[in-house]
Amino acid sequence: MPHLQKVFEKYQSDPEVAFVLVSIDDDPARLARYVEERKFAMTVGRTEPDAASKAFRVNDVPATFYIDRDGIIRYEARGGETHGDSDDRVGWYIEELKARR
């Protein structure tokens, strides 16, 4: 997740971009420690695996969704997809969404 932190730092003052991390961790205390240790400045929520599966049809972790201003998922990267995890690729997805008007 260091790539998300780096891209978050680039876009954190952009009012058109929001980052929300959702964990399916079974232990809320462990998640809180992880967030604190990593110094995540972005919003981090937690849900049950079944709820995540139902809402996003997620079976792979991690899964990244790029959602436009109308709430429509336009892009997604699932599992350990390396090109979807790079700073440049994440930035590309964001810029593509921002260009949609």
Chimera marker file (.cmm) of the C-alpha trace (Angstrom):
<marker_set name="trace">
<marker id="1" x="0.000" y="0.000" z="0.000" r="1" g="1" b="0" radius="0.5"/>
<marker id="2" x="2.909" y="2.428" z="-0.035" r="1" g="1" b="0" radius="0.5"/>
<marker id="3" x="1.963" y="3.295" z="-3.627" r="1" g="1" b="0" radius="0.5"/>
<marker id="4" x="-1.483" y="4.448" z="-2.465" r="1" g="1" b="0" radius="0.5"/>
<marker id="5" x="0.057" y="6.595" z="0.262" r="1" g="1" b="0" radius="0.5"/>
<marker id="6" x="2.350" y="8.225" z="-2.283" r="1" g="1" b="0" radius="0.5"/>
<marker id="7" x="-0.492" y="8.934" z="-4.720" r="1" g="1" b="0" radius="0.5"/>
<marker id="8" x="-2.714" y="10.104" z="-1.857" r="1" g="1" b="0" radius="0.5"/>
<marker id="9" x="-0.063" y="12.671" z="-0.916" r="1" g="1" b="0" radius="0.5"/>
<marker id="10" x="-0.110" y="13.952" z="-4.499" r="1" g="1" b="0" radius="0.5"/>
<marker id="11" x="-3.914" y="14.328" z="-4.623" r="1" g="1" b="0" radius="0.5"/>
<marker id="12" x="-4.844" y="14.994" z="-0.994" r="1" g="1" b="0" radius="0.5"/>
<marker id="13" x="-5.630" y="18.668" z="-1.591" r="1" g="1" b="0" radius="0.5"/>
<marker id="14" x="-7.579" y="17.998" z="-4.799" r="1" g="1" b="0" radius="0.5"/>
<marker id="15" x="-11.296" y="18.410" z="-4.001" r="1" g="1" b="0" radius="0.5"/>
<marker id="16" x="-12.230" y="16.110" z="-6.906" r="1" g="1" b="0" radius="0.5"/>
<marker id="17" x="-10.335" y="13.108" z="-5.505" r="1" g="1" b="0" radius="0.5"/>
<marker id="18" x="-11.070" y="11.035" z="-2.406" r="1" g="1" b="0" radius="0.5"/>
<marker id="19" x="-9.342" y="7.935" z="-1.100" r="1" g="1" b="0" radius="0.5"/>
<marker id="20" x="-11.219" y="5.477" z="1.094" r="1" g="1" b="0" radius="0.5"/>
<marker id="21" x="-9.566" y="2.257" z="2.194" r="1" g="1" b="0" radius="0.5"/>
<marker id="22" x="-11.857" y="-0.552" z="3.329" r="1" g="1" b="0" radius="0.5"/>
<marker id="23" x="-10.465" y="-3.435" z="5.336" r="1" g="1" b="0" radius="0.5"/>
<marker id="24" x="-12.076" y="-6.818" z="5.799" r="1" g="1" b="0" radius="0.5"/>
<marker id="25" x="-9.805" y="-7.542" z="8.745" r="1" g="1" b="0" radius="0.5"/>
<marker id="26" x="-11.563" y="-9.605" z="11.420" r="1" g="1" b="0" radius="0.5"/>
<marker id="27" x="-9.792" y="-7.798" z="14.255" r="1" g="1" b="0" radius="0.5"/>
<marker id="28" x="-10.616" y="-4.065" z="14.576" r="1" g="1" b="0" radius="0.5"/>
<marker id="29" x="-7.802" y="-3.549" z="17.093" r="1" g="1" b="0" radius="0.5"/>
<marker id="30" x="-5.243" y="-5.052" z="14.710" r="1" g="1" b="0" radius="0.5"/>
<marker id="31" x="-6.527" y="-2.809" z="11.919" r="1" g="1" b="0" radius="0.5"/>
<marker id="32" x="-6.252" y="0.249" z="14.176" r="1" g="1" b="0" radius="0.5"/>
<marker id="33" x="-2.638" y="-0.654" z="15.028" r="1" g="1" b="0" radius="0.5"/>
<marker id="34" x="-1.807" y="-1.177" z="11.347" r="1" g="1" b="0" radius="0.5"/>
<marker id="35" x="-3.291" y="2.188" z="10.369" r="1" g="1" b="0" radius="0.5"/>
<marker id="36" x="-1.429" y="3.915" z="13.190" r="1" g="1" b="0" radius="0.5"/>
<marker id="37" x="1.881" y="2.215" z="12.365" r="1" g="1" b="0" radius="0.5"/>
<marker id="38" x="1.581" y="3.113" z="8.665" r="1" g="1" b="0" radius="0.5"/>
<marker id="39" x="0.493" y="6.673" z="9.472" r="1" g="1" b="0" radius="0.5"/>
<marker id="40" x="-2.364" y="6.546" z="6.957" r="1" g="1" b="0" radius="0.5"/>
<marker id="41" x="-3.840" y="10.015" z="6.558" r="1" g="1" b="0" radius="0.5"/>
<marker id="42" x="-6.626" y="8.741" z="4.305" r="1" g="1" b="0" radius="0.5"/>
<marker id="43" x="-9.983" y="7.427" z="5.498" r="1" g="1" b="0" radius="0.5"/>
<marker id="44" x="-9.920" y="3.775" z="6.535" r="1" g="1" b="0" radius="0.5"/>
<marker id="45" x="-13.099" y="1.823" z="7.203" r="1" g="1" b="0" radius="0.5"/>
<marker id="46" x="-13.798" y="-1.783" z="8.058" r="1" g="1" b="0" radius="0.5"/>
<marker id="47" x="-16.481" y="-4.200" z="6.971" r="1" g="1" b="0" radius="0.5"/>
<marker id="48" x="-17.147" y="-7.886" z="7.172" r="1" g="1" b="0" radius="0.5"/>
<marker id="49" x="-15.865" y="-10.044" z="4.281" r="1" g="1" b="0" radius="0.5"/>
<marker id="50" x="-19.412" y="-11.132" z="3.374" r="1" g="1" b="0" radius="0.5"/>
<marker id="51" x="-20.604" y="-7.516" z="3.171" r="1" g="1" b="0" radius="0.5"/>
<marker id="52" x="-17.648" y="-6.569" z="0.947" r="1" g="1" b="0" radius="0.5"/>
<marker id="53" x="-18.289" y="-9.563" z="-1.266" r="1" g="1" b="0" radius="0.5"/>
<marker id="54" x="-21.940" y="-8.646" z="-1.618" r="1" g="1" b="0" radius="0.5"/>
<marker id="55" x="-21.396" y="-4.912" z="-2.206" r="1" g="1" b="0" radius="0.5"/>
<marker id="56" x="-18.409" y="-5.121" z="-4.563" r="1" g="1" b="0" radius="0.5"/>
<marker id="57" x="-18.399" y="-8.761" z="-5.666" r="1" g="1" b="0" radius="0.5"/>
<marker id="58" x="-14.944" y="-9.050" z="-4.123" r="1" g="1" b="0" radius="0.5"/>
<marker id="59" x="-13.245" y="-12.399" z="-3.729" r="1" g="1" b="0" radius="0.5"/>
<marker id="60" x="-9.669" y="-11.199" z="-4.254" r="1" g="1" b="0" radius="0.5"/>
<marker id="61" x="-7.775" y="-9.085" z="-1.780" r="1" g="1" b="0" radius="0.5"/>
<marker id="62" x="-6.583" y="-6.518" z="-2.426" r="1" g="1" b="0" radius="0.5"/>
<marker id="63" x="-9.119" y="-4.978" z="-4.772" r="1" g="1" b="0" radius="0.5"/>
<marker id="64" x="-8.984" y="-1.353" z="-5.878" r="1" g="1" b="0" radius="0.5"/>
<marker id="65" x="-11.974" y="0.447" z="-7.336" r="1" g="1" b="0" radius="0.5"/>
<marker id="66" x="-11.899" y="3.749" z="-9.184" r="1" g="1" b="0" radius="0.5"/>
<marker id="67" x="-15.305" y="5.357" z="-8.861" r="1" g="1" b="0" radius="0.5"/>
<marker id="68" x="-16.428" y="8.403" z="-10.827" r="1" g="1" b="0" radius="0.5"/>
<marker id="69" x="-18.285" y="11.411" z="-9.443" r="1" g="1" b="0" radius="0.5"/>
<marker id="70" x="-21.609" y="9.695" z="-10.219" r="1" g="1" b="0" radius="0.5"/>
<marker id="71" x="-20.712" y="6.703" z="-8.043" r="1" g="1" b="0" radius="0.5"/>
<marker id="72" x="-20.067" y="4.336" z="-10.950" r="1" g="1" b="0" radius="0.5"/>
<marker id="73" x="-17.108" y="1.967" z="-10.781" r="1" g="1" b="0" radius="0.5"/>
<marker id="74" x="-15.156" y="2.731" z="-13.964" r="1" g="1" b="0" radius="0.5"/>
<marker id="75" x="-11.931" y="0.815" z="-13.323" r="1" g="1" b="0" radius="0.5"/>
<marker id="76" x="-10.801" y="-1.866" z="-10.951" r="1" g="1" b="0" radius="0.5"/>
<marker id="77" x="-7.636" y="-3.784" z="-10.168" r="1" g="1" b="0" radius="0.5"/>
<marker id="78" x="-7.995" y="-7.066" z="-8.319" r="1" g="1" b="0" radius="0.5"/>
<marker id="79" x="-5.487" y="-9.212" z="-6.520" r="1" g="1" b="0" radius="0.5"/>
<marker id="80" x="-1.764" y="-8.715" z="-6.936" r="1" g="1" b="0" radius="0.5"/>
<marker id="81" x="-2.009" y="-7.058" z="-10.342" r="1" g="1" b="0" radius="0.5"/>
<marker id="82" x="1.384" y="-5.347" z="-10.393" r="1" g="1" b="0" radius="0.5"/>
<marker id="83" x="0.686" y="-2.771" z="-13.104" r="1" g="1" b="0" radius="0.5"/>
<marker id="84" x="-2.437" y="-1.701" z="-11.197" r="1" g="1" b="0" radius="0.5"/>
<marker id="85" x="-0.337" y="-1.145" z="-8.100" r="1" g="1" b="0" radius="0.5"/>
<marker id="86" x="2.181" y="1.332" z="-9.497" r="1" g="1" b="0" radius="0.5"/>
<marker id="87" x="2.078" y="5.032" z="-8.614" r="1" g="1" b="0" radius="0.5"/>
<marker id="88" x="1.913" y="5.990" z="-12.276" r="1" g="1" b="0" radius="0.5"/>
<marker id="89" x="-0.918" y="3.566" z="-13.017" r="1" g="1" b="0" radius="0.5"/>
<marker id="90" x="-3.000" y="4.732" z="-10.042" r="1" g="1" b="0" radius="0.5"/>
<marker id="91" x="-2.408" y="8.331" z="-11.146" r="1" g="1" b="0" radius="0.5"/>
<marker id="92" x="-3.495" y="7.414" z="-14.680" r="1" g="1" b="0" radius="0.5"/>
<marker id="93" x="-6.799" y="6.007" z="-13.415" r="1" g="1" b="0" radius="0.5"/>
<marker id="94" x="-7.401" y="9.148" z="-11.365" r="1" g="1" b="0" radius="0.5"/>
<marker id="95" x="-6.610" y="11.482" z="-14.249" r="1" g="1" b="0" radius="0.5"/>
<marker id="96" x="-8.898" y="9.502" z="-16.560" r="1" g="1" b="0" radius="0.5"/>
<marker id="97" x="-11.753" y="9.848" z="-14.083" r="1" g="1" b="0" radius="0.5"/>
<marker id="98" x="-11.096" y="13.552" z="-13.596" r="1" g="1" b="0" radius="0.5"/>
<marker id="99" x="-11.208" y="14.059" z="-17.388" r="1" g="1" b="0" radius="0.5"/>
<marker id="100" x="-14.741" y="12.587" z="-17.542" r="1" g="1" b="0" radius="0.5"/>
<marker id="101" x="-17.181" y="15.463" z="-17.419" r="1" g="1" b="0" radius="0.5"/>
<link id1="1" id2="2" r="1" g="1" b="0" radius="0.2"/>
<link id1="2" id2="3" r="1" g="1" b="0" radius="0.2"/>
<link id1="3" id2="4" r="1" g="1" b="0" radius="0.2"/>
<link id1="4" id2="5" r="1" g="1" b="0" radius="0.2"/>
<link id1="5" id2="6" r="1" g="1" b="0" radius="0.2"/>
<link id1="6" id2="7" r="1" g="1" b="0" radius="0.2"/>
<link id1="7" id2="8" r="1" g="1" b="0" radius="0.2"/>
<link id1="8" id2="9" r="1" g="1" b="0" radius="0.2"/>
<link id1="9" id2="10" r="1" g="1" b="0" radius="0.2"/>
<link id1="10" id2="11" r="1" g="1" b="0" radius="0.2"/>
<link id1="11" id2="12" r="1" g="1" b="0" radius="0.2"/>
<link id1="12" id2="13" r="1" g="1" b="0" radius="0.2"/>
<link id1="13" id2="14" r="1" g="1" b="0" radius="0.2"/>
<link id1="14" id2="15" r="1" g="1" b="0" radius="0.2"/>
<link id1="15" id2="16" r="1" g="1" b="0" radius="0.2"/>
<link id1="16" id2="17" r="1" g="1" b="0" radius="0.2"/>
<link id1="17" id2="18" r="1" g="1" b="0" radius="0.2"/>
<link id1="18" id2="19" r="1" g="1" b="0" radius="0.2"/>
<link id1="19" id2="20" r="1" g="1" b="0" radius="0.2"/>
<link id1="20" id2="21" r="1" g="1" b="0" radius="0.2"/>
<link id1="21" id2="22" r="1" g="1" b="0" radius="0.2"/>
<link id1="22" id2="23" r="1" g="1" b="0" radius="0.2"/>
<link id1="23" id2="24" r="1" g="1" b="0" radius="0.2"/>
<link id1="24" id2="25" r="1" g="1" b="0" radius="0.2"/>
<link id1="25" id2="26" r="1" g="1" b="0" radius="0.2"/>
<link id1="26" id2="27" r="1" g="1" b="0" radius="0.2"/>
<link id1="27" id2="28" r="1" g="1" b="0" radius="0.2"/>
<link id1="28" id2="29" r="1" g="1" b="0" radius="0.2"/>
<link id1="29" id2="30" r="1" g="1" b="0" radius="0.2"/>
<link id1="30" id2="31" r="1" g="1" b="0" radius="0.2"/>
<link id1="31" id2="32" r="1" g="1" b="0" radius="0.2"/>
<link id1="32" id2="33" r="1" g="1" b="0" radius="0.2"/>
<link id1="33" id2="34" r="1" g="1" b="0" radius="0.2"/>
<link id1="34" id2="35" r="1" g="1" b="0" radius="0.2"/>
<link id1="35" id2="36" r="1" g="1" b="0" radius="0.2"/>
<link id1="36" id2="37" r="1" g="1" b="0" radius="0.2"/>
<link id1="37" id2="38" r="1" g="1" b="0" radius="0.2"/>
<link id1="38" id2="39" r="1" g="1" b="0" radius="0.2"/>
<link id1="39" id2="40" r="1" g="1" b="0" radius="0.2"/>
<link id1="40" id2="41" r="1" g="1" b="0" radius="0.2"/>
<link id1="41" id2="42" r="1" g="1" b="0" radius="0.2"/>
<link id1="42" id2="43" r="1" g="1" b="0" radius="0.2"/>
<link id1="43" id2="44" r="1" g="1" b="0" radius="0.2"/>
<link id1="44" id2="45" r="1" g="1" b="0" radius="0.2"/>
<link id1="45" id2="46" r="1" g="1" b="0" radius="0.2"/>
<link id1="46" id2="47" r="1" g="1" b="0" radius="0.2"/>
<link id1="47" id2="48" r="1" g="1" b="0" radius="0.2"/>
<link id1="48" id2="49" r="1" g="1" b="0" radius="0.2"/>
<link id1="49" id2="50" r="1" g="1" b="0" radius="0.2"/>
<link id1="50" id2="51" r="1" g="1" b="0" radius="0.2"/>
<link id1="51" id2="52" r="1" g="1" b="0" radius="0.2"/>
<link id1="52" id2="53" r="1" g="1" b="0" radius="0.2"/>
<link id1="53" id2="54" r="1" g="1" b="0" radius="0.2"/>
<link id1="54" id2="55" r="1" g="1" b="0" radius="0.2"/>
<link id1="55" id2="56" r="1" g="1" b="0" radius="0.2"/>
<link id1="56" id2="57" r="1" g="1" b="0" radius="0.2"/>
<link id1="57" id2="58" r="1" g="1" b="0" radius="0.2"/>
<link id1="58" id2="59" r="1" g="1" b="0" radius="0.2"/>
<link id1="59" id2="60" r="1" g="1" b="0" radius="0.2"/>
<link id1="60" id2="61" r="1" g="1" b="0" radius="0.2"/>
<link id1="61" id2="62" r="1" g="1" b="0" radius="0.2"/>
<link id1="62" id2="63" r="1" g="1" b="0" radius="0.2"/>
<link id1="63" id2="64" r="1" g="1" b="0" radius="0.2"/>
<link id1="64" id2="65" r="1" g="1" b="0" radius="0.2"/>
<link id1="65" id2="66" r="1" g="1" b="0" radius="0.2"/>
<link id1="66" id2="67" r="1" g="1" b="0" radius="0.2"/>
<link id1="67" id2="68" r="1" g="1" b="0" radius="0.2"/>
<link id1="68" id2="69" r="1" g="1" b="0" radius="0.2"/>
<link id1="69" id2="70" r="1" g="1" b="0" radius="0.2"/>
<link id1="70" id2="71" r="1" g="1" b="0" radius="0.2"/>
<link id1="71" id2="72" r="1" g="1" b="0" radius="0.2"/>
<link id1="72" id2="73" r="1" g="1" b="0" radius="0.2"/>
<link id1="73" id2="74" r="1" g="1" b="0" radius="0.2"/>
<link id1="74" id2="75" r="1" g="1" b="0" radius="0.2"/>
<link id1="75" id2="76" r="1" g="1" b="0" radius="0.2"/>
<link id1="76" id2="77" r="1" g="1" b="0" radius="0.2"/>
<link id1="77" id2="78" r="1" g="1" b="0" radius="0.2"/>
<link id1="78" id2="79" r="1" g="1" b="0" radius="0.2"/>
<link id1="79" id2="80" r="1" g="1" b="0" radius="0.2"/>
<link id1="80" id2="81" r="1" g="1" b="0" radius="0.2"/>
<link id1="81" id2="82" r="1" g="1" b="0" radius="0.2"/>
<link id1="82" id2="83" r="1" g="1" b="0" radius="0.2"/>
<link id1="83" id2="84" r="1" g="1" b="0" radius="0.2"/>
<link id1="84" id2="85" r="1" g="1" b="0" radius="0.2"/>
<link id1="85" id2="86" r="1" g="1" b="0" radius="0.2"/>
<link id1="86" id2="87" r="1" g="1" b="0" radius="0.2"/>
<link id1="87" id2="88" r="1" g="1" b="0" radius="0.2"/>
<link id1="88" id2="89" r="1" g="1" b="0" radius="0.2"/>
<link id1="89" id2="90" r="1" g="1" b="0" radius="0.2"/>
<link id1="90" id2="91" r="1" g="1" b="0" radius="0.2"/>
<link id1="91" id2="92" r="1" g="1" b="0" radius="0.2"/>
<link id1="92" id2="93" r="1" g="1" b="0" radius="0.2"/>
<link id1="93" id2="94" r="1" g="1" b="0" radius="0.2"/>
<link id1="94" id2="95" r="1" g="1" b="0" radius="0.2"/>
<link id1="95" id2="96" r="1" g="1" b="0" radius="0.2"/>
<link id1="96" id2="97" r="1" g="1" b="0" radius="0.2"/>
<link id1="97" id2="98" r="1" g="1" b="0" radius="0.2"/>
<link id1="98" id2="99" r="1" g="1" b="0" radius="0.2"/>
<link id1="99" id2="100" r="1" g="1" b="0" radius="0.2"/>
<link id1="100" id2="101" r="1" g="1" b="0" radius="0.2"/>
</marker_set>
